[in-house]
């Protein structure tokens, strides 16, 4: 699964939405492959309105739009898929609700969770945190050894690394295992998102 490595952007609720929307557009223009809307703190109405706007923007660029956690919001705007954590709705139930054609991603932290995710119908998994990150508290870091074990378990669906990833720490050791990188702060919390997207793409695409 290591061909066509993808740059997967995840939104940051700490950024005012109008500014976030502008930054997302710059990232789409620069060449991200997937966008995930993640906001666990906003009211449902706000999530509906914000995700509707971001989905429209993504589809102008032909980029899949995924929603974190909130399957009700995903269904209401006909998003391209959903991403679920270990404490969210069970994956098999989510797959039933979504149907066979939507993308279903899962956060996993070990090979058993990875195996269970595949069995339940996940199309891809996110593994992290690979490095220390400011977007989640009390995160347990995933070692390279555990990442290799997950890769050995997952043969046929993509693995995205997440958590504190920068162009400097996305080394060849990780790129050999990962099918893509999910990024928040290193792109959205900088002065020039376009430049950072290009840096990540230079790393990801040269591995193909």
Secondary structure, DSSP 4 states (H G I P E B T S, - for coil): --SS-EEEEE--TTS-HHHHHHHHHHHHHHT-SEEEE--SSS-HHHHHHHHHHHHHHHHHTT-EEEEES-HHHHHHHT-SEEEE-TTSS-HHHHHHHH-TTSEEEEEESSHHHHHHHHHHT-SEEEE--SS--SSSSSPPPPPHHHHHHHHHH-SSSEEEEESS--TTT--HHHHTT-SEEEESHHHHTSS-HHHHHHHHHHHHHTT-
